[in-house]
């Protein structure tokens, strides 16, 4: 059992841990995403491609009309290959673990307090310098701002960096923001959309903001009030995107473990991101989700392990689950 970590996950500062339950999964990035123009990338499966594997062959899929960012490449296993599924990158299911520590980008979107462009860029640069190789983001984080900043900061980066983002919200960056929003700024709104079309639109918009054409993991984000649509429409859409090669792995990211447990038992997701439910103060995720994930070989990412701030130490304005601590 190997524990890995991530920082500032799911809208709150601080580290988190990733636990692997049995499934070989190194979420590997593609040439041309968030750090190099896609046309210069070597052909998937060619000898010069670092993803080349003699056990896999490339089959280009028919392009979807109007798609400018989602690259449709299906990787099929050669006869006798032992993996039950090879999708996206030929190396997605090779032996390996997620990076030992990661960086959550909600604060870069102005979570609770404004963050300047220079400060955001410096934070990512410092993280890379000390060894961070996993960055998690989402359209919600600053209504696209965190994704744009992450894409700019990683452009030209030659490190083997892994990126995850999320689907399930459509962003309008120009709409007036309602009072009391958790993110700094006057404009930007998010509307839930767990339809198949909404998932594709969300991922396309994320690719545009980050200037990339692939992410290592895509999570369905906060479908608490939309379980049927998330299971019936959003999940199949992500499964198809995984088969097309637009994402390396798929999962669900939430704050309560009930629905993620259903996803683990009823679907073929690769990972669950659970925020605030596996901490020193709250171990709810350990009651059912962990056992289900272990049985199914699903990765677990524990986000917000400081419970959105109360466990970081006294600052005079501690928060617990994003509200003022009691």
C-alpha positions in Angstrom: 0.0 0.0 0.0 1.6 3.2 -1.1 0.6 6.7 0.0 1.1 9.7 -2.2 0.1 13.4 -1.7 -1.3 16.5 -3.2 -1.6 20.0 -2.0 -4.5 22.5 -1.8 -7.0 20.1 -3.3 -10.7 20.8 -4.0 -10.8 24.4 -3.0 -8.8 24.3 0.2 -5.1 24.7 1.0 -3.0 21.9 2.2 -1.7 18.5 1.3 -3.7 15.4 0.4 -2.9 11.8 -0.1 -3.4 9.3 -2.9 -3.7 5.6 -2.1 -3.3 3.0 -4.8 -5.4 -0.1 -4.5 -4.0 -2.7 -6.9 -4.4 -1.2 -10.3 -1.3 -0.4 -12.2 -1.7 3.2 -13.3 0.9 5.7 -14.2 -1.0 8.7 -15.5 1.4 9.9 -18.2 1.2 13.0 -20.3 1.2 13.4 -24.0 3.6 15.4 -26.1 2.0 18.6 -27.2 -0.2 19.2 -24.1 0.3 22.2 -21.8 4.0 22.7 -22.8 4.5 22.2 -26.5 2.4 22.6 -29.7 0.6 19.4 -30.6 1.6 19.3 -34.3 5.2 18.7 -33.2 4.4 15.7 -31.2 5.7 12.3 -32.5 3.1 9.9 -33.8 1.6 7.7 -31.2 3.3 4.3 -31.3 6.3 5.5 -33.4 9.8 4.4 -32.2 10.7 8.0 -31.3 7.6 8.4 -29.2 8.4 7.8 -25.5 4.9 6.2 -25.2 5.9 3.6 -27.8 5.0 0.0 -26.9 5.4 -3.0 -29.2 2.3 -4.5 -27.6 0.0 -1.7 -28.8 -1.1 -0.4 -32.2 -2.7 2.9 -33.2 -6.1 3.2 -34.8 -7.2 6.8 -35.6 -10.8 7.4 -34.9 -13.2 9.4 -37.1 -12.9 13.1 -36.1 -16.0 14.6 -34.4 -17.3 17.5 -36.4 -16.4 20.8 -34.9 -13.9 19.4 -32.5 -10.7 21.4 -32.3 -9.0 20.2 -29.2 -10.2 16.7 -28.3 -7.9 14.4 -30.2 -9.5 11.1 -31.1 -6.9 8.3 -30.9 -7.9 4.8 -29.8 -5.1 2.5 -28.7 -5.9 -1.2 -29.0 -4.0 -4.1 -27.4 -2.1 -6.6 -29.6 -3.2 -10.2 -29.3 -2.1 -11.8 -26.0 -1.5 -8.5 -24.3 -2.2 -9.0 -20.6 -3.9 -5.6 -19.8 -7.6 -5.7 -19.7 -7.9 -2.2 -21.3 -5.4 0.1 -23.0 -6.8 3.6 -23.8 -5.5 7.0 -24.4 -1.8 6.8 -23.9 -0.2 3.4 -24.4 1.5 3.7 -21.0 -1.5 4.7 -18.9 -1.8 1.2 -17.4 1.8 0.3 -17.1 3.2 -0.4 -13.7 3.7 2.8 -11.7 2.2 5.2 -9.2 1.0 8.7 -9.1 3.6 11.3 -8.1 4.3 11.3 -4.4 3.0 14.9 -3.9 0.8 17.2 -5.9 -0.5 20.8 -6.1 -4.1 21.8 -5.9 -4.8 25.0 -7.9 -8.0 26.3 -6.3 -6.0 29.1 -4.5 -4.6 30.2 -7.9 -8.2 30.9 -8.9 -8.6 33.4 -6.0 -10.2 31.1 -3.5 -11.3 33.4 -0.7 -8.5 35.9 -1.5 -7.1 37.4 -4.7 -3.8 36.0 -6.0 -1.8 38.0 -8.5 -0.5 36.7 -11.8 3.1 36.9 -10.5 2.3 35.1 -7.3 0.5 32.3 -9.1 3.3 31.8 -11.5 5.9 31.9 -8.7 3.9 29.3 -6.7 3.9 26.8 -9.6 7.5 27.5 -10.4 8.5 26.9 -6.8 6.4 23.7 -6.7 8.2 22.4 -9.8 11.6 23.3 -8.3 11.0 21.2 -5.2 9.7 18.2 -7.0 5.9 18.6 -7.5 4.9 16.7 -10.7 1.1 16.5 -10.3 -1.3 19.5 -10.6 -5.0 19.3 -10.1 -7.3 22.0 -11.4 -11.0 22.6 -12.3 -13.1 25.0 -14.3 -14.7 26.1 -11.1 -11.5 27.4 -9.6 -11.7 31.1 -10.4 -14.2 30.3 -13.2 -11.3 29.3 -15.6 -8.6 31.5 -14.0 -6.7 28.6 -12.3 -6.7 26.6 -15.6 -5.4 29.5 -17.6 -2.7 30.2 -15.1 -1.6 26.6 -14.8 -1.5 26.3 -18.6 0.7 29.4 -18.9 3.0 28.3 -16.1 3.5 24.8 -17.6 4.0 25.9 -21.2 7.5 24.9 -22.2 8.0 22.8 -19.1 10.0 19.7 -20.0 9.3 17.8 -16.8 7.1 14.8 -16.8 4.1 16.6 -15.2 0.7 15.1 -14.7 -2.5 17.2 -14.8 -6.1 16.5 -13.8 -9.1 18.6 -14.3 -12.8 18.2 -13.9 -16.1 18.3 -15.8 -19.7 19.0 -14.9 -19.8 22.8 -14.9 -20.1 25.2 -17.8 -18.3 28.5 -17.2 -19.4 32.0 -18.2 -16.4 34.1 -17.3 -18.2 37.4 -18.2 -21.4 36.9 -16.2 -21.8 39.1 -13.0 -20.9 37.1 -9.9 -23.4 36.8 -7.1 -22.5 38.2 -3.7 -20.7 36.0 -1.3 -18.9 33.9 -3.8 -15.9 31.9 -2.6 -13.7 33.1 -5.4 -12.4 36.7 -5.6 -13.5 38.9 -8.5 -16.6 40.4 -9.9 -17.3 38.2 -12.9 -17.7 34.5 -13.6 -20.4 32.0 -13.0 -20.6 28.2 -13.2 -23.7 26.2 -14.2 -24.0 22.5 -13.6 -24.2 20.4 -16.7 -23.7 16.6 -16.5 -25.1 15.8 -19.9 -22.8 14.1 -22.5 -22.7 17.3 -24.5 -21.9 19.3 -21.4 -19.0 17.0 -20.5 -17.4 17.5 -23.9 -18.0 21.2 -23.9 -16.5 21.5 -20.5 -13.4 19.5 -21.5 -13.0 21.4 -24.7 -13.1 24.7 -22.8 -10.5 23.4 -20.3 -8.2 22.4 -23.2 -8.6 25.9 -24.6 -7.8 27.6 -21.3 -4.8 25.4 -20.7 -3.7 25.3 -24.4 -3.5 21.6 -24.4 -5.2 18.6 -26.0 -5.0 16.0 -23.3 -5.2 15.6 -19.5 -4.1 12.6 -17.5 -7.3 12.5 -15.4 -10.8 14.0 -15.7 -13.0 13.9 -12.7 -16.8 14.4 -12.7 -17.1 17.3 -10.3 -19.6 17.5 -7.4 -22.6 15.7 -8.9 -24.3 15.5 -5.5 -27.7 16.7 -6.7 -27.5 15.1 -10.1 -26.6 11.4 -9.5 -28.8 9.9 -12.2 -27.5 12.2 -14.9 -23.9 11.9 -13.8 -24.1 8.1 -13.9 -26.3 7.8 -17.1 -24.7 10.6 -19.2 -21.5 12.1 -17.7 -19.8 8.8 -17.0 -20.5 7.3 -20.4 -19.2 10.5 -22.0 -16.0 10.4 -20.1 -15.6 6.7 -20.8 -15.8 7.5 -24.5 -13.3 10.3 -24.2 -11.0 7.9 -22.4 -11.4 5.5 -25.3 -10.7 8.3 -27.8 -7.5 9.3 -26.1 -8.5 12.7 -24.9 -8.0 11.7 -21.3 -5.8 9.0 -19.7 -8.1 8.1 -16.8 -11.5 9.1 -15.4 -13.1 9.4 -12.1 -15.3 11.4 -9.8 -14.4 14.2 -7.4 -16.7 15.0 -4.4 -16.9 16.0 -0.8 -19.1 13.1 0.5 -18.3 9.4 0.0 -21.7 8.0 -0.7 -22.1 8.7 -4.5 -18.4 8.0 -5.2 -18.9 4.5 -3.7 -21.7 3.9 -6.2 -19.4 5.0 -9.0 -16.8 2.6 -7.8 -19.2 -0.4 -7.6 -21.3 0.4 -10.7 -18.9 1.8 -13.2 -15.3 1.3 -14.5 -13.8 4.5 -13.2 -10.0 4.7 -12.5 -9.9 7.1 -9.5 -11.9 8.9 -6.8 -11.0 12.3 -5.4 -12.6 12.7 -2.0 -12.2 16.0 -0.3 -12.2 16.6 3.5 -13.4 13.1 4.4 -10.0 11.5 5.2 -8.3 13.8 7.7 -7.4 13.9 11.3 -10.8 15.2 12.1 -13.0 13.3 9.7 -12.5 9.7 8.5 -15.9 9.1 6.8 -14.3 7.9 3.6 -12.8 5.0 5.5 -16.2 3.6 6.4 -17.2 2.2 3.0 -15.5 3.9 0.1 -12.0 2.6 0.8 -13.1 -1.0 1.0 -15.0 -0.7 -2.3 -12.1 1.0 -4.0 -9.7 -1.7 -2.7 -12.0 -4.5 -4.0 -12.2 -2.8 -7.5 -8.6 -1.6 -7.8 -9.6 2.1 -7.9 -7.2 4.8 -6.9 -8.1 7.2 -4.1 -7.1 10.8 -3.8 -7.7 12.4 -0.5 -8.2 16.1 -1.0 -8.5 18.9 1.5 -6.8 16.9 4.2 -6.5 20.1 6.4 -10.3 20.3 6.3 -10.0 23.6 4.3 -7.7 25.2 6.9 -8.5 24.4 10.5 -5.7 21.9 10.7 -3.0 24.2 9.3 -2.6 26.1 12.6 -3.9 29.3 14.2 -4.4 32.1 11.8 -7.3 33.9 13.5 -9.8 33.0 10.8 -9.8 29.2 10.7 -12.2 27.4 8.4 -13.7 23.9 8.6 -15.3 22.5 5.4 -15.0 26.0 3.9 -17.0 27.7 6.7 -15.9 29.4 9.8 -14.6 26.8 12.3 -16.7 26.4 15.4 
